[in-house]
Amino acid sequence: MKIIDAYDLYIQYIIVERGLTNQTVQCYKDDLDIFFRYINCSDTDELSYYNIDDFISYLSSEGKSTKTIVRRATTVRSFFNFMQQENMFKRESTIIDMPKIGEYLPTVLSTEEVEDLFDAIDMNTPEGIRDRAMLEVMYACGLRVSELLNLKKSSISSSLNCLKIKGKGNKERLVPIGDYAIEYLNKYVDEVRRSNPGRNTDYIFLNRHGKPLTRQFFWQQIKKYAQIANISSNISPHTLRHSFATHLLENGAELRMVQDMLGHSKISTTQIYTHVSSKRILSIYDMYMNK
């Protein structure tokens, strides 16, 4: 079923059966519009309850208040529940951890957990080589999921060891890419992508049919590798982006530089990672000093 058709029925439901006011209905419409633009899907079969987790992580990375995050996620969950009740959506429901009102800090992996996540990937398969390249690039550059999946051959500036990223609002930025990420990216391009049916397309990361990867697929892959690596954190597709920013700040990077690399328009959005960094430092201190 088309998402737009499910949306129309849902709006009719909240107006007629739930009797919501025009103002509240408009808020629901606005929240769902933001969600639809984020997931960029057209069919309900492409959706999963885990999209809500991903959406929460995305809103957090954009510096939205916890109150806003909770409201938007609640709206989306209501829409999903409606689709399931009306048999428009056949995925099993799952418990979504809603952020508590107050300060909401994104989940961050330790450097050891990042290594464990990467090591969980089977490099003896074409899929593994591609996925290792994706995760290495995402962590090395702090990319949003959409930026990673929309990378094109023209995005790579090999002479500068940089990626040209088109972010929110079509704003372009240059992001340096480390040697490890370049190594795995080149391995994927040379050994896997070269024989892919879609090798002539400009998109870098492709499925085995030559099509660009979807957010849903990326979500499934990162969850799979986190499970193999026994990472218990509530990981999401943006966790590597959060970890990138936090690790930079922990190692002395200036906040303004991290802001530029992440593509944040406001430095207040980047400042959330200083709170994460401080919290992690205190946690490590307590672990080793309060024995």
N, C-alpha and C positions, 0 to 999 in steps of 0.2 A: 504494500500500500504506500502511496506517496505521502510523505510527511506533511505536505501542505493540506492534503485532504483530512488527515488526522487532526491537524491543527484547527481547521475550520469546525470540525465536529466538537472538538474540545472547547473552543470559544463559545459555541452554541450551548454546550452543556453547562458551563459556569454562569452563563447569563440566565438560561431558562430554569435549570434544575437547582443550581446553588443560589441563584438570585443575587449575585454580586453586583455592586454599584458600578456605574460607568467608569469611575475613577480607578477602582480596583481592577476592573477588566483591562483597562489600558495599561496598568502596571504589569499585569500578567503578559499582555501582548509584547510590551517592551522587553521584559525579561526573556521571553521565548525567542524574540527576534535576535537578541544578543547571542543566545545559545545556538540558534540555527546558523548564524554567520560564523560562529566559532567551529562547529563540527563539520560544516560544509558537506552535508549528506542530503540525499533526496528521497531515500526510501526507508521505511521503518525497519526493514530487515537489516539495515546497516547499523542500527542503534543497539546500545547495550546500557544497562544500568551503570556500568563503569564509566560511561561518558560523563556522568554526573560528578564522579570523583575527579576526573580529568578537568572538568569545567571549574570545580572548586579550586583546584591547584592553579589553573590559569588565572582566575580572578584574583587569587592571592598574589601571584607573581606580578600582576598589574597594579598592585597597591590598593585594591578595593578594601573598604572597611569590612569588618566581620559581619556587621549588620546587613550590609549590601550582599555579601556572599551568601549568608544564610537565606535571605529573601529570594534571591535568584535561584539558588539550588532547590529551595522548597517548591518554587513554581515549576521548575523542570521535573522534579520528582512527582508532583501532582499530575503533570501531563503524562509521564511514563505510566503511572498507576492507572490513569484513565484508559490509555491505550491497551494495557494488559486486561483490564476488566471488560473491555469491549472486543477482546480477541483480535486486536490490530497488531499486537506485539506479543511474541511468543517466548521471549527470553525470560529466564527465571529472575525473580526479584532478588535483590541482595541488600544487606544492611549498609547504608551509607553513613559514615561518620560525619555528622554535621559539626562545623566549628562552633565552639561556645562563644557567646557574646563576650567580647573583651579582646585582648590582643591575640591575633592568630599568626603563628609562626609556621612557615613552610617546613616540610620534612627535608632533612639534609642527610646525606650519607657521609660516613667518614671516608678518608682516602683509602683505607683498607677495604671497606665495603665496595667502593667503586672498582677496585682491582678485582675483588671477588666476583662482582657482576660481570666484568669483562671476561674473566677466566671461565665463567660458566658457559660461554659460547663455544660451540664445536667448530673449530676452524678447519675441519676436514670436509666441510660441506660448502657449496656455493652460497647457501642461505646464511650460514654462519659467518663467512667472510664478509658478506654484505652487511649483516647486522653488527658485526664488530666495528666495521668502518663507520656505520651510522652513529653508534654510541660513542665511539672515540671522538668523532667530529662534534657531536652535540656537547659533550663534556668539555672538550678543548676550547670550544668557541662560545659556550653558554647560549646556544640557540633555542628559540621557541620551537615547538614541534612543527608548526606550520612552516617556519623558516627552513628547518632541516629537510622536510619532505618536498619543499619547493626549490631546493637547490638545483641549479642548472650548470652545465659545463661552462657556460660563460661566467658563472659566479666565482670560478677559481682563478686567482691571480698568482700563478706559480712563481713569478719573478719577485713578488713581494711577500710570499708565504702568507697570503691573506685570502679571506673570502669576502666577496661583495654581497652583502645581505640586504634584501629589500624587506623592511620590517613593516610595522603598523603605519598606516597612512601613506604607504609607498615610499617611506623615508629610507634612503640608502645609507649604509655604514660599512666601513672596512673593519673586519675582525681578524686579528692574527690567528694563525692556526699552528699548533705545535708539531714537532717532528714525528711523534708517535702517530698522531692523527693523520698526517700526510702519508706516512708509511702504510697505514692500513687502508686509507682511501685509494692510494695508488695500486695496492694489491687487489682491491675489489675491481677497480677500473680495468686493470690489465688482465686479471685472471678470470673474472666472472662477467662483468658487464659487456666485455668485448664480444661474447658469444650469445648475449641476450637478444631475443627477438626485437626488442625495442631499442637496440643500441644506437639507432640513428636519431632517436628523440633527444631533446636537450636536457630532460630531467636526468639527474644522476642516479638516484635510488629507485630501482624498478623491481616489480615482482617477476615471477618466472614467465609470465605472459607478456612482459614488456610494457606493463602499465605502471604509472606512478603509484606509490604506496599510499594507503589511507591512514588516517589517525587511528582508526579502530584496530588495524593490523599492527601498527606500531605499539599501541597500548598492550595488545595481547603478547607481543614479543618481549617487551620489557618486564611484564608480569611473569612470564615463563622463566626468564633468566634470573629474576630475583628469587623465584621459588627454588630453582636449582642451586643457587648460591646461599640458600637458607638466610636470606635477608628478611628480618621480621618487620622492618619499618614499613609504614603505610606508603609504599612507593607509588609514584604516578609518573606519567610521561615527562612532566616538567621537573622531576626530582633532580635529574642531572644538571639542569640549568640552575636550580637553587644551590646545588652543591658547588658548582663552578664559581658562583658569586661568593659564597661563604668561604670557600677555600682561598680565593684570591685575597679577601679581606683579612683572613687569619694569617696570611703570609705577608702582610704589610702593604697590599695594594691600596692606592688612594681611592676614596669613594667616588670621586668624579670620573676617574678612569673606568671603574667598574660600571658606572652609569652609562658611559659611552659604549662600552662593549655589549651591554645588555640591550641597548636601544631604548632606554627609559627616557621619556620626555621630562619627567620630574625627578629630582634627586630624592624626594621624599619616598618615592617608590623603591628606590635602591636602599634606603636607610633601614628597611626591615631586615636586611641581611646583617647589619651591624648588631641587631638584637639577637639574631640567631647565633652569630659568632660569639657574642658575650655569653649567651646561655651555654653554648658548647664548651667554652673555656672553663666556666664555673663547674660544669659537670665533670670535666676531665680532672680539674683540681680536686674536687670532692672524692673522686675515685681513687686517686693516688695519695692524697694527704690525710684523709679522714678514715684511716684504717685502724 
